[in-house]
């Protein structure tokens, strides 16, 4: 679309990660395998927590919610990206881009809230073990999960409204592999200062506030661990919190760097890599990290696989 055409943009052209056809085929194969493995692991975690009574605890209840949020987060990006690796016309309608933005922001911001809630669960388990059953009842856990989803739905509505209400006329080429608010705002045909400030403000809420809650929780956890005399007791605490801390460092580290970096009209290859790491790799690593470090998850899977044929296990996951 030329600058002389002042009609509203009906569709966007996504340049993606590469313009080389051979590289695109290679990326398609790699990301297809990664995505299928991610979906399989996420479904396994959700099914195991749902069906195994030993996993009906607050920690695994929140892990189930986190796995579902991870699944929504990555599925809002991956299927379309895989299709665009195979087609020549890499376009997405304005309505399609709008639909992609909503689950991306909602699931991503909810992950932030759930990670903070999980740190509170660890804090109560380590620092107030005698009151754990009363402070983390099923009702409390459900309320925390519902608040995590609903409160961040408000953040999603703010970001989506400010992004989609900007006029888009003329430029429609996105130097990215999916539609996200900062990328779309670079194409807006009007001043985007208010929208950028709105996104920055919600970014301050989404990232630093939960980080502060996580920091306070783990400050108390580490203070309590210092008073534990036995090495076995300390090892048990670090084993419980280790997977959560790993996910927190990966997710918030890349997220803060991605959201707080200066905005520019041209997206560099470095920005694409950062966005890829934040939007895809961190969420997709969560089920791997938790399933590798949690003996209960591995034990529940072995029990499920032991009492059912392999075909039944796979069909339960894929259905």
MODA-V312572 format. One record per pair of residues at least 12 apart in sequence whose ideal C-beta (glycine too) atoms are under 6 Angstrom apart, sorted by the first residue. I is the first residue (numbers start at 0). GAP is how many residues later the second one is. D is the distance in Angstrom with one decimal. If there is no record, write none. Layout:
[[I | GAP | D] [I | GAP | D]]
This chain:
[[0 | 169 | 5.6] [0 | 171 | 5.6] [2 | 167 | 5.1] [5 | 163 | 5.2] [7 | 161 | 5.9] [8 | 159 | 4.2] [8 | 163 | 4.6] [10 | 80 | 4.8] [10 | 82 | 4.8] [11 | 80 | 5.4] [11 | 85 | 5.8] [11 | 160 | 5.0] [11 | 162 | 5.1] [12 | 78 | 5.5] [12 | 159 | 5.9] [12 | 160 | 4.8] [13 | 76 | 4.7] [13 | 160 | 5.2] [14 | 160 | 5.0] [15 | 68 | 5.7] [15 | 74 | 6.0] [15 | 161 | 4.7] [16 | 160 | 5.3] [23 | 61 | 4.6] [26 | 58 | 5.7] [27 | 57 | 3.8] [31 | 50 | 5.8] [34 | 43 | 4.8] [37 | 246 | 4.4] [39 | 277 | 5.9] [40 | 246 | 3.9] [40 | 250 | 6.0] [41 | 25 | 4.8] [41 | 29 | 4.8] [41 | 245 | 4.9] [42 | 274 | 4.5] [43 | 273 | 5.6] [44 | 22 | 4.7] [44 | 242 | 5.5] [45 | 18 | 5.5] [45 | 21 | 5.3] [46 | 269 | 5.9] [47 | 252 | 4.4] [47 | 253 | 6.0] [48 | 15 | 4.4] [51 | 248 | 4.2] [54 | 245 | 5.8] [57 | 63 | 5.2] [57 | 78 | 4.3] [57 | 83 | 4.9] [58 | 62 | 5.6] [60 | 80 | 5.1] [61 | 52 | 5.9] [61 | 55 | 5.8] [61 | 56 | 4.8] [64 | 49 | 5.6] [64 | 80 | 5.1] [65 | 48 | 4.8] [66 | 220 | 6.0] [68 | 38 | 4.7] [68 | 41 | 4.9] [68 | 42 | 4.9] [69 | 213 | 4.4] [69 | 216 | 5.1] [71 | 31 | 5.4] [71 | 35 | 3.9] [72 | 34 | 3.8] [72 | 35 | 5.4] [72 | 210 | 4.8] [73 | 209 | 5.2] [73 | 210 | 5.7] [75 | 24 | 5.7] [75 | 27 | 4.2] [75 | 28 | 4.5] [76 | 101 | 4.9] [80 | 96 | 5.2] [96 | 82 | 3.8] [97 | 66 | 5.4] [99 | 79 | 5.1] [100 | 59 | 5.6] [100 | 78 | 5.8] [101 | 58 | 5.7] [104 | 51 | 4.3] [104 | 54 | 5.2] [105 | 47 | 5.9] [105 | 50 | 4.2] [108 | 43 | 4.0] [108 | 46 | 5.1] [108 | 97 | 4.9] [109 | 38 | 5.6] [109 | 39 | 5.5] [109 | 42 | 4.8] [111 | 94 | 5.2] [111 | 98 | 4.8] [112 | 35 | 3.8] [112 | 39 | 5.5] [113 | 34 | 5.3] [114 | 133 | 5.6] [115 | 94 | 3.8] [115 | 97 | 4.4] [115 | 98 | 5.5] [116 | 27 | 5.0] [116 | 31 | 6.0] [117 | 126 | 5.6] [118 | 95 | 4.3] [118 | 98 | 4.0] [119 | 97 | 5.7] [121 | 119 | 5.2] [122 | 94 | 4.0] [122 | 97 | 5.7] [122 | 98 | 5.8] [123 | 12 | 5.8] [125 | 95 | 4.9] [125 | 98 | 5.5] [125 | 111 | 5.6] [126 | 93 | 5.2] [126 | 97 | 4.9] [154 | 47 | 5.0] [157 | 44 | 5.7] [158 | 22 | 5.5] [158 | 40 | 5.8] [158 | 43 | 5.6] [161 | 33 | 4.2] [161 | 36 | 4.3] [162 | 18 | 4.2] [162 | 21 | 5.6] [165 | 22 | 4.1] [165 | 26 | 6.0] [165 | 29 | 5.7] [166 | 22 | 5.1] [166 | 23 | 5.1] [167 | 19 | 5.8] [168 | 20 | 4.2] [169 | 19 | 5.7] [170 | 16 | 4.8] [174 | 92 | 4.4] [175 | 91 | 5.8] [180 | 18 | 5.6] [185 | 79 | 5.3] [202 | 56 | 4.4] [206 | 48 | 5.8] [206 | 49 | 5.2] [210 | 41 | 5.6] [213 | 34 | 5.9] [224 | 12 | 5.3] [242 | 46 | 5.1] [242 | 47 | 5.2] [242 | 50 | 4.0] [245 | 43 | 5.3] [246 | 39 | 5.4] [246 | 42 | 5.8] [249 | 32 | 4.8] [250 | 31 | 4.7] [253 | 23 | 5.0] [253 | 24 | 4.2] [253 | 28 | 5.8] [254 | 23 | 5.4] [257 | 16 | 5.1] [257 | 20 | 4.4]]
